[in-house]
Amino acid sequence: MKCPLLIAGLLSLAITSRAEILRLQLHNPGENPVIDTINSLASLGSSGHAQAPFPGPQLSRQESRSSIPLKGYYKQIAKVEFGNPPQSLRLSLDLSSSNTYVVSSECIQDTCMDGRKFNASKSTTNHRIGRTFTTAGTQGIVSQDTLYIANTELLRQEFGEALFFYFMSPGFLGFDGSLGLAYDEDRRPGNSVTGRVSVVRNLLANRYVDQPIFALYLGSLRPNAPSGELTIGGLEHRRFSGTLSWHDVTKRGQWIVSVKGAAFKHGDRVSRIDFGRIDAPTQVDPSYPLIHLANQTAYYVNRRLGADRKDMDAQYHRLCEGIDKLGPVAIMIDNTNYWFSSEETFIRARDGVTCISIFQELPFAPDEERRTRGYEAVLGAVFLRKYYSAYDYGSHVIGFALAT
């Protein structure tokens, strides 16, 4: 009897021992003339807000010449391979959805001419599920195939093959699909229209990782600085200093935390602006470039910073001169303040004279529609570049620490 037990124990140990932390290097597509052009020519909708087919800083015609450089403030890209033989594709990280999809070679729209595409007919392991999906301006069919992520072979992963885009395909924006990392629970693993189980859940189920957690290090914009990194299954401690401050996820299904307001330091005195009578539900999402707030909140925060705007579709900005005399500004989550120096609170525009505030209105929708979406603010890439972030499915929390 001991022999079978010993063999079973060794097999169990072998299965468990393959669990590790998976690491994916992140890239940024950099400045994109398509994004710049669309943002600078965005027309005003009925709500008085610039309308564009993707999140990003909205620029008025008057500002287009001195606009904010988008390099380092937009999508974060990870390279993932699909099928056999493997086809390498660039996937944008999506924390607002658990849908993973790629652009199909069968997409015949003009917008699909750019970028790389997945050719299912060239994969010996591809299986079409027979379902269709519609998500975020995209339509297509559901496939099942082998996925290679961080040198790990993940069998029978379901994902979407996009055949139609309402706006533009990812190829225009420098990537080929989306890697869904949204918060989904064990008892509700099918939080995806492109697959019954998300990629992270599949990695957990197959014991490639043993902790239900992933973390983001977006890297610095300094020359020769290390690139960003996505880790799945644990933390990369060399990427942050001190300890993580953990905050409860306030809405299951999305990575949303409660933000109390903004704090302003003037010498030894600290004042604050509350984001409402109750804390503002705030989504954490690196696909947004800045810190995006509800309309009135953005106005009051920028007024304290001496920033204004000429038009409803323009960005909050001010002259760079005198910014060094402003005090630090913090985002208040629970009882923790996440500070930005006065220089970090603004981004110098291309004209060298104008400085753009990192606090802007949320694009697209008026406040009422944002509330129906479940959040009223977004902590985007500029926040996540300064603060390392960890997302724990098991404990339903998000952690932040100063990135190194």
TAWO-V676670 format. One record per residue. N is the residue number from 1. SS is DSSP state (H for helix, E for strand, L for the rest). NEAR is the number of other ideal C-beta (glycine too) atoms within 10 Angstrom. Layout:
# TAWO-V676670
{{N	SS	NEAR} {N	SS	NEAR}}
This chain:
# TAWO-V676670
{{1	L	5} {2	H	6} {3	H	7} {4	H	8} {5	H	9} {6	H	10} {7	H	10} {8	H	10} {9	H	10} {10	H	10} {11	H	10} {12	H	10} {13	H	9} {14	H	9} {15	H	11} {16	H	10} {17	H	9} {18	L	12} {19	L	17} {20	L	14} {21	L	17} {22	E	19} {23	E	15} {24	E	21} {25	E	14} {26	E	19} {27	E	17} {28	L	20} {29	L	18} {30	L	12} {31	L	14} {32	L	18} {33	H	7} {34	H	13} {35	H	21} {36	H	17} {37	H	12} {38	H	20} {39	H	25} {40	H	17} {41	L	13} {42	L	20} {43	L	9} {44	E	14} {45	L	14} {46	L	7} {47	L	15} {48	L	11} {49	L	19} {50	E	26} {51	L	15} {52	L	21} {53	L	15} {54	L	20} {55	L	20} {56	L	26} {57	L	25} {58	L	23} {59	L	27} {60	L	20} {61	L	13} {62	L	12} {63	L	24} {64	H	14} {65	H	11} {66	H	16} {67	L	20} {68	L	27} {69	L	15} {70	L	20} {71	L	12} {72	L	19} {73	L	23} {74	L	26} {75	L	29} {76	L	27} {77	E	24} {78	E	20} {79	E	17} {80	E	25} {81	E	16} {82	E	28} {83	L	22} {84	L	15} {85	L	9} {86	L	14} {87	E	21} {88	E	11} {89	E	23} {90	E	21} {91	E	26} {92	E	20} {93	E	23} {94	E	23} {95	L	25} {96	L	22} {97	L	20} {98	L	25} {99	L	23} {100	L	26} {101	E	31} {102	E	31} {103	E	29} {104	E	21} {105	L	17} {106	L	16} {107	L	22} {108	L	10} {109	L	13} {110	H	9} {111	H	17} {112	H	22} {113	L	12} {114	L	17} {115	L	19} {116	L	17} {117	L	22} {118	E	25} {119	L	15} {120	H	20} {121	H	8} {122	H	12} {123	L	18} {124	L	9} {125	L	13} {126	L	18} {127	E	13} {128	E	12} {129	E	16} {130	E	7} {131	E	15} {132	E	12} {133	E	22} {134	E	13} {135	E	18} {136	L	16} {137	L	13} {138	E	24} {139	E	15} {140	E	24} {141	E	19} {142	E	21} {143	E	25} {144	E	17} {145	E	24} {146	E	18} {147	E	23} {148	E	18} {149	E	24} {150	L	21} {151	L	9} {152	E	15} {153	E	14} {154	E	18} {155	E	11} {156	E	14} {157	E	23} {158	E	23} {159	E	30} {160	E	30} {161	E	26} {162	E	30} {163	E	19} {164	E	16} {165	E	21} {166	L	11} {167	L	13} {168	L	18} {169	L	23} {170	H	29} {171	H	21} {172	H	20} {173	H	21} {174	L	21} {175	L	26} {176	L	27} {177	E	30} {178	E	26} {179	E	30} {180	E	27} {181	L	24} {182	L	19} {183	L	23} {184	L	21} {185	E	14} {186	L	10} {187	L	6} {188	E	9} {189	L	17} {190	L	13} {191	L	21} {192	L	25} {193	L	20} {194	L	28} {195	L	28} {196	L	16} {197	L	19} {198	L	28} {199	H	24} {200	H	26} {201	H	21} {202	H	21} {203	H	25} {204	H	23} {205	H	11} {206	L	17} {207	L	12} {208	L	19} {209	L	22} {210	L	15} {211	L	15} {212	L	18} {213	E	22} {214	E	26} {215	E	24} {216	E	27} {217	E	26} {218	L	27} {219	L	20} {220	L	16} {221	L	14} {222	L	7} {223	L	5} {224	L	5} {225	L	9} {226	L	13} {227	L	12} {228	E	26} {229	E	19} {230	E	23} {231	E	20} {232	E	25} {233	L	21} {234	L	18} {235	L	20} {236	L	16} {237	H	13} {238	H	9} {239	H	19} {240	E	21} {241	L	11} {242	L	9} {243	L	9} {244	L	20} {245	E	17} {246	E	17} {247	E	20} {248	E	12} {249	L	20} {250	L	16} {251	L	14} {252	L	13} {253	L	14} {254	L	21} {255	L	21} {256	E	26} {257	E	24} {258	E	18} {259	E	26} {260	E	21} {261	E	18} {262	E	24} {263	E	18} {264	E	17} {265	E	17} {266	E	10} {267	L	6} {268	L	5} {269	E	8} {270	E	13} {271	E	11} {272	E	13} {273	E	16} {274	E	15} {275	L	25} {276	L	15} {277	L	5} {278	L	9} {279	L	18} {280	E	19} {281	E	21} {282	E	26} {283	E	23} {284	E	27} {285	L	24} {286	L	28} {287	L	19} {288	L	28} {289	L	24} {290	L	26} {291	E	25} {292	E	26} {293	E	25} {294	L	19} {295	H	16} {296	H	12} {297	H	24} {298	H	21} {299	H	16} {300	H	15} {301	H	25} {302	H	22} {303	H	12} {304	H	15} {305	L	22} {306	L	16} {307	L	24} {308	E	13} {309	L	19} {310	L	11} {311	L	13} {312	L	14} {313	L	24} {314	L	17} {315	L	26} {316	L	23} {317	E	23} {318	E	19} {319	E	11} {320	L	18} {321	L	9} {322	L	11} {323	H	18} {324	H	9} {325	H	8} {326	L	19} {327	L	18} {328	L	17} {329	E	25} {330	E	17} {331	E	25} {332	E	19} {333	E	21} {334	L	14} {335	L	8} {336	E	13} {337	E	18} {338	E	19} {339	E	16} {340	E	20} {341	L	14} {342	L	16} {343	L	14} {344	L	14} {345	L	23} {346	E	24} {347	E	23} {348	E	16} {349	L	19} {350	L	12} {351	L	12} {352	L	9} {353	L	11} {354	E	19} {355	E	25} {356	E	24} {357	E	24} {358	L	26} {359	E	27} {360	E	28} {361	E	28} {362	L	26} {363	L	21} {364	L	18} {365	L	16} {366	L	16} {367	H	14} {368	H	8} {369	H	11} {370	H	21} {371	H	13} {372	H	7} {373	H	14} {374	L	13} {375	L	24} {376	L	23} {377	E	26} {378	E	25} {379	E	26} {380	L	26} {381	H	23} {382	H	23} {383	H	23} {384	H	22} {385	H	22} {386	H	18} {387	E	23} {388	E	25} {389	E	23} {390	E	21} {391	E	22} {392	E	19} {393	L	19} {394	L	11} {395	L	12} {396	L	14} {397	E	17} {398	E	23} {399	E	20} {400	E	24} {401	E	21} {402	E	13} {403	E	19} {404	L	13}}
